[in-house]
Amino acid sequence: MQKHTHIELMDTTLRDGEQTLGVSFMPQEKLTICRTLIEDVRVDRVEVASARVSEGELEAVSAIMSWAAEHGHADRIEVLGFVDDGRSIAWLQRAGARVINLLCKGSRRHCKGQLGKTPAEHAADIRRNLLLAQQAGIAANIYLEDWSQGMHDESYVYGIMDALADMVGTDGPVRRVMLPDTLGLLTPADTFRYMGLMHERYPHVHFDFHAHNDYDLAVANILSAVQAGARGVHTSVNGLGERAGNARLASVVAALTDHGGCCLRIREEALGRVSHAVESYSGIAVAPNTPITGAAVFTQVAGVHADGDQKQGLYQNALQPERFGRRRAYALGKVSGRASVQANLQELGLALSPEAVKAVTERVIELGDKKETVTQADLPYIVRDVLHHGQPVAEAVRLLSYIVTTAHGLRPMAQVRIEVEGHTYEESTQGDGQYDAFVRAVRHIYRDRLGRTFPRLTNYVVTIPPGGRTDALVQTTIEWAFEGKTYRTHALDADQTEAAIKATFKLLNIIETQYAGSTAAAREP
């Protein structure tokens, strides 16, 4: 293969991808995906359906073809058809389709076992259907189904190809011969060898390679097929397809561009958009670590990686997120280092001293032990908590342990053990909520054991970062009235009740310090 050779990409999300268990696209969804693939992603061709499936499929293909004809894309839309004495061709005519991908048998075992015919009989049937397509003004490509296993008996594959030799090529009705690894059995070495044999024997034929991913080798096999002479490859968005699926569009684009030296017409920045659309319409989620389109693939987690990226991009490769309309991020959590925190602060426009960055980092790590990921949206809350509300207060009152419970039909309960000036107190009580039960228990200790007044809660506000996620950090701000004064305490945690309890104990230590001071003053002569 010459460097910078143009390779055609035919996407089969709307045909083979719809053979994924549980996936069925509505006609409007098919049209939307097809338009995105053609106009935004700019794949060369799109296979949109199988002929004779249903009236809904006919409606979908008709709508796609109406749009494609209006915008000059009709020859880029393809439909899978069958060797069925022209019935598929008639179906395509009804839908307005102009290209049939004729499914033929690419192995002797399929020809004999499924059709019960000899290779010569099957070749004659193929020729007859190709002539019918030509008479109907429909261009044709042919699939040699099970070709990968067919190459175990090369004479069968060569016999079919030779029987159709006068029909294949720019002057005949067959534009392309498409070679599927139907059961996903090939290795990259096998793919290179078999495709090389086909290319060597039929150098003027345009071969497509159609990979399946049963052994997770589809993308690698496509790269090998192109290196051996294939001029087109088949993909599907998010790897949808029969069984383990097909080769993922985004991964194929990156592999052929970066490792194959190929020239593609693809707009890489649109790959994420079509991935999200197909994810939504199919109901099949994209794993966070999926290459190119996964939510987490451009996020560095380890602090050492963030540090290396700030020092000449030591942990970056050719898959720069900007290529795909994305940006690099640095996760915040228990394995974060100062470099990760600093990178996020800079992106938010927050300039902190080295000491403050250190304090924020320590708080991020602490929170990361409770919550797997601390997001960038959480960071301003953490900064505020550390710098404005994290001043150390002597712990005259300590929370030793607590249990809060809630159950349907029963009032929440709390059991609390605290330490005040070195003495331990324990209390259990019920409340109207978990936090209310907790406060009632502590109030009982102050009133019944210590003989002291407990501060009165006057306002309680809970806020989370924008987005409303259920796993967001919670900032609790509580306003208290005590002995004619107003106090306001804040706390941050992944758990709302825990945040409220922290804010409560901040207040108790503040007033305990004042109480100790006033007691000492009263004792002075």
ZAMARGU-4260 file (C-alpha; in steps of 0.2 Angstrom, whole numbers, plus 5000, padded with zeros to 4 digits):
<rodrens>
0) 5000/5000/5000 | 5006/5017/4995 | 5007/5030/5009 | 4992/5042/5009 | 4982/5030/4998
5) 4963/5035/5000 | 4953/5021/5008 | 4935/5021/5007 | 4925/5019/5023 | 4908/5011/5022
10) 4898/5012/5038 | 4885/4998/5042 | 4878/5004/5058 | 4861/5005/5051 | 4861/4987/5044
15) 4873/4976/5053 | 4873/4987/5068 | 4854/4985/5069 | 4858/4966/5071 | 4864/4970/5089
20) 4852/4961/5101 | 4839/4973/5107 | 4843/4987/5094 | 4830/4993/5082 | 4830/5011/5074
25) 4815/5020/5070 | 4814/5027/5052 | 4817/5045/5058 | 4832/5039/5068 | 4839/5030/5053
30) 4838/5046/5043 | 4846/5056/5057 | 4861/5044/5059 | 4863/5043/5040 | 4863/5062/5038
35) 4876/5063/5052 | 4887/5050/5044 | 4886/5057/5027 | 4886/5076/5030 | 4896/5078/5047
40) 4907/5063/5048 | 4909/5061/5029 | 4910/5043/5027 | 4911/5037/5009 | 4896/5026/5009
45) 4882/5020/5021 | 4873/5003/5021 | 4856/5007/5028 | 4846/4992/5028 | 4842/4974/5022
50) 4830/4972/5008 | 4813/4963/5011 | 4814/4965/5030 | 4798/4975/5034 | 4787/4989/5029
55) 4795/5000/5042 | 4812/4996/5034 | 4805/5001/5017 | 4798/5017/5025 | 4815/5021/5032
60) 4825/5018/5016 | 4812/5028/5006 | 4815/5043/5017 | 4834/5041/5017 | 4834/5040/4998
65) 4822/5054/4996 | 4834/5065/5006 | 4850/5058/4998 | 4843/5061/4980 | 4839/5079/4985
70) 4857/5082/4991 | 4867/5072/4978 | 4871/5057/4989 | 4860/5043/4981 | 4875/5033/4975
75) 4883/5033/4993 | 4868/5024/5000 | 4868/5005/5000 | 4856/4991/5004 | 4859/4973/5007
80) 4850/4961/4995 | 4849/4943/4992 | 4851/4931/4977 | 4832/4929/4976 | 4828/4930/4958
85) 4825/4949/4958 | 4814/4951/4973 | 4827/4961/4983 | 4830/4972/4967 | 4811/4975/4966
90) 4811/4980/4984 | 4825/4992/4981 | 4816/5000/4966 | 4801/5003/4977 | 4812/5012/4990
95) 4821/5022/4977 | 4838/5014/4981 | 4852/5014/4968 | 4865/5002/4975 | 4863/4984/4980
100) 4876/4974/4991 | 4872/4957/4985 | 4875/4943/4998 | 4883/4928/4990 | 4891/4913/4997
105) 4910/4915/5000 | 4914/4897/5006 | 4910/4880/4999 | 4902/4875/5016 | 4889/4889/5015
110) 4886/4886/4997 | 4883/4867/4999 | 4876/4867/5017 | 4864/4882/5016 | 4859/4883/4998
115) 4862/4865/4993 | 4870/4870/4976 | 4886/4868/4967 | 4898/4882/4965 | 4893/4883/4946
120) 4874/4884/4950 | 4877/4897/4963 | 4888/4907/4951 | 4874/4906/4938 | 4861/4913/4951
125) 4873/4927/4955 | 4875/4932/4937 | 4857/4931/4934 | 4853/4943/4948 | 4867/4955/4944
130) 4860/4956/4926 | 4843/4960/4934 | 4850/4974/4944 | 4859/4981/4929 | 4843/4981/4919
135) 4834/4990/4933 | 4848/5003/4934 | 4854/4998/4951 | 4873/4997/4954 | 4880/4982/4963
140) 4893/4976/4975 | 4894/4958/4981 | 4897/4951/4998 | 4907/4934/4998 | 4899/4929/5014
145) 4910/4918/5025 | 4925/4922/5014 | 4937/4920/5028 | 4933/4902/5030 | 4931/4900/5011
150) 4950/4904/5010 | 4953/4887/5018 | 4948/4881/5001 | 4955/4894/4989 | 4948/4885/4974
155) 4930/4889/4978 | 4933/4907/4981 | 4944/4909/4965 | 4930/4899/4955 | 4917/4911/4960
160) 4928/4926/4956 | 4933/4919/4939 | 4915/4915/4935 | 4911/4933/4938 | 4927/4940/4931
165) 4918/4949/4916 | 4905/4957/4927 | 4918/4964/4940 | 4926/4981/4938 | 4923/4998/4931
170) 4915/4992/4915 | 4904/4979/4923 | 4889/4979/4935 | 4899/4975/4950 | 4909/4989/4957
175) 4916/4981/4973 | 4919/4964/4980 | 4917/4964/4999 | 4926/4951/5009 | 4918/4947/5026
180) 4926/4939/5041 | 4908/4933/5045 | 4912/4924/5061 | 4926/4935/5067 | 4939/4921/5066
185) 4954/4929/5057 | 4970/4935/5065 | 4979/4950/5058 | 4992/4938/5050 | 4978/4928/5042
190) 4970/4944/5036 | 4986/4950/5028 | 4989/4933/5020 | 4972/4930/5013 | 4969/4948/5007
195) 4986/4948/4999 | 4982/4932/4989 | 4966/4941/4983 | 4975/4957/4978 | 4989/4948/4970
200) 4977/4937/4959 | 4964/4951/4955 | 4975/4967/4956 | 4962/4978/4947 | 4947/4973/4958
205) 4941/4985/4972 | 4941/4974/4988 | 4932/4979/5004 | 4935/4970/5020 | 4921/4968/5033
210) 4928/4963/5050 | 4919/4956/5065 | 4925/4957/5082 | 4922/4940/5091 | 4941/4940/5096
215) 4942/4958/5098 | 4953/4959/5083 | 4942/4968/5071 | 4952/4985/5070 | 4969/4976/5069
220) 4962/4965/5055 | 4956/4980/5046 | 4973/4988/5047 | 4981/4972/5040 | 4968/4971/5026
225) 4972/4988/5021 | 4991/4985/5022 | 4988/4970/5010 | 4979/4979/4997 | 4961/4982/5002
230) 4954/4998/4996 | 4939/4999/5007 | 4934/4994/5024 | 4917/4992/5034 | 4914/5000/5051
235) 4900/5003/5063 | 4897/5017/5076 | 4901/5011/5093 | 4905/4994/5086 | 4887/4988/5085
240) 4884/4973/5075 | 4880/4954/5076 | 4887/4945/5091 | 4902/4955/5097 | 4899/4968/5084
245) 4909/4976/5070 | 4925/4987/5069 | 4922/5003/5078 | 4921/5018/5066 | 4931/5030/5078
250) 4945/5017/5081 | 4947/5012/5063 | 4949/5030/5058 | 4962/5033/5071 | 4971/5017/5067
255) 4971/5020/5048 | 4976/5038/5050 | 4990/5036/5063 | 4997/5018/5059 | 4991/5015/5041
260) 4996/5031/5033 | 4980/5032/5025 | 4970/5047/5018 | 4953/5047/5024 | 4939/5060/5021
265) 4933/5059/5039 | 4930/5074/5050 | 4937/5067/5066 | 4929/5080/5077 | 4912/5074/5072
270) 4915/5056/5078 | 4910/5059/5096 | 4894/5067/5090 | 4888/5052/5080 | 4894/5041/5094
275) 4883/5050/5106 | 4868/5050/5094 | 4869/5031/5091 | 4872/5028/5110 | 4855/5037/5113
280) 4845/5029/5099 | 4852/5011/5102 | 4851/5011/5121 | 4868/5003/5120 | 4880/5013/5132
285) 4898/5017/5127 | 4910/5011/5141 | 4919/5026/5149 | 4936/5018/5143 | 4931/5016/5125
290) 4945/5023/5114 | 4941/5040/5106 | 4923/5042/5111 | 4923/5035/5129 | 4919/5048/5143
295) 4936/5045/5152 | 4949/5041/5139 | 4956/5059/5139 | 4956/5060/5157 | 4972/5057/5167
300) 4970/5050/5184 | 4987/5048/5192 | 4995/5064/5198 | 5012/5058/5190 | 5004/5059/5173
305) 4997/5077/5176 | 5015/5082/5181 | 5022/5074/5166 | 5010/5082/5154 | 5015/5099/5161
310) 5033/5094/5157 | 5033/5093/5138 | 5018/5082/5137 | 5027/5066/5143 | 5011/5056/5145
315) 5002/5061/5128 | 5002/5052/5111 | 4995/5056/5094 | 4977/5054/5100 | 4976/5072/5105
320) 4958/5076/5111 | 4957/5091/5101 | 4957/5080/5085 | 4940/5073/5091 | 4932/5089/5097
325) 4937/5085/5115 | 4949/5092/5128 | 4961/5084/5141 | 4956/5083/5159 | 4964/5078/5175
330) 4954/5068/5187 | 4953/5073/5205 | 4953/5060/5218 | 4963/5050/5231 | 4977/5047/5218
335) 4978/5065/5213 | 4994/5075/5215 | 4997/5093/5216 | 4999/5094/5197 | 4982/5087/5194
340) 4974/5100/5206 | 4984/5114/5199 | 4979/5110/5181 | 4961/5110/5186 | 4963/5126/5196
345) 4971/5135/5181 | 4957/5130/5170 | 4945/5137/5182 | 4955/5153/5183 | 4959/5151/5201
350) 4976/5156/5206 | 4982/5150/5223 | 4998/5150/5233 | 5008/5134/5234 | 5002/5132/5252
355) 4984/5134/5247 | 4986/5121/5233 | 4994/5109/5245 | 4979/5111/5257 | 4967/5109/5243
360) 4976/5093/5237 | 4975/5086/5254 | 4957/5089/5255 | 4954/5082/5238 | 4963/5066/5243
365) 4953/5065/5259 | 4936/5066/5249 | 4943/5054/5236 | 4943/5041/5249 | 4924/5043/5251
370) 4919/5047/5233 | 4928/5039/5218 | 4929/5055/5208 | 4930/5073/5213 | 4925/5083/5198
375) 4931/5100/5192 | 4914/5107/5196 | 4917/5102/5214 | 4933/5111/5216 | 4927/5129/5220
380) 4917/5121/5234 | 4933/5112/5241 | 4943/5128/5239 | 4930/5138/5248 | 4929/5125/5262
385) 4948/5124/5264 | 4952/5142/5263 | 4937/5150/5271 | 4930/5138/5282 | 4944/5126/5286
390) 4953/5136/5299 | 4958/5124/5313 | 4947/5125/5329 | 4953/5116/5345 | 4943/5100/5346
395) 4936/5101/5364 | 4921/5092/5357 | 4924/5076/5347 | 4913/5065/5338 | 4918/5047/5343
400) 4905/5037/5333 | 4887/5038/5327 | 4874/5027/5319 | 4859/5034/5310 | 4846/5023/5302
405) 4830/5025/5292 | 4817/5013/5287 | 4800/5014/5278 | 4786/5017/5291 | 4798/5020/5305
410) 4805/5036/5312 | 4824/5038/5309 | 4835/5034/5324 | 4852/5040/5329 | 4865/5033/5342
415) 4879/5045/5346 | 4894/5045/5356 | 4904/5061/5359 | 4918/5067/5370 | 4917/5084/5379
420) 4933/5090/5388 | 4939/5072/5389 | 4923/5065/5396 | 4913/5053/5385 | 4894/5054/5383
425) 4882/5042/5373 | 4864/5045/5369 | 4850/5037/5357 | 4834/5045/5351 | 4822/5047/5336
430) 4819/5061/5325 | 4810/5067/5310 | 4825/5064/5299 | 4842/5057/5301 | 4850/5073/5304
435) 4836/5079/5316 | 4838/5062/5326 | 4857/5066/5327 | 4855/5083/5333 | 4841/5078/5346
440) 4854/5065/5353 | 4867/5078/5355 | 4855/5091/5362 | 4850/5078/5376 | 4868/5076/5381
445) 4870/5095/5382 | 4854/5097/5392 | 4853/5082/5403 | 4871/5077/5405 | 4880/5094/5405
450) 4866/5105/5410 | 4869/5117/5396 | 4860/5126/5383 | 4861/5119/5365 | 4862/5132/5351
455) 4846/5134/5340 | 4847/5130/5322 | 4839/5145/5312 | 4844/5141/5294 | 4850/5126/5284
460) 4856/5126/5266 | 4862/5112/5255 | 4871/5116/5239 | 4879/5105/5226 | 4890/5109/5210
465) 4880/5113/5194 | 4873/5097/5185 | 4863/5090/5199 | 4872/5073/5200 | 4867/5061/5213
470) 4886/5058/5217 | 4890/5077/5219 | 4899/5084/5234 | 4887/5092/5246 | 4891/5109/5254
475) 4880/5112/5270 | 4879/5129/5277 | 4870/5130/5294 | 4865/5146/5304 | 4864/5145/5322
480) 4858/5157/5337 | 4867/5155/5353 | 4867/5167/5368 | 4861/5182/5357 | 4874/5179/5344
485) 4872/5172/5326 | 4885/5159/5320 | 4887/5151/5303 | 4896/5135/5299 | 4900/5126/5283
490) 4906/5109/5279 | 4909/5098/5263 | 4907/5080/5261 | 4901/5067/5248 | 4886/5063/5260
495) 4874/5076/5265 | 4871/5070/5283 | 4890/5069/5286 | 4892/5087/5279 | 4878/5093/5291
500) 4886/5084/5306 | 4903/5091/5302 | 4896/5109/5301 | 4887/5105/5318 | 4903/5100/5327
505) 4912/5115/5320 | 4899/5126/5329 | 4901/5116/5345 | 4919/5118/5346 | 4918/5137/5343
510) 4905/5139/5357 | 4915/5127/5368 | 4930/5138/5366 | 4920/5153/5371 | 4912/5143/5386
515) 4929/5138/5392 | 4936/5156/5391 | 4921/5163/5400 | 4922/5150/5414 | 4940/5153/5416
520) 4937/5172/5417 | 4923/5169/5430 | 4935/5160/5441 | 4948/5174/5441 | 4949/5184/5457
</rodrens>
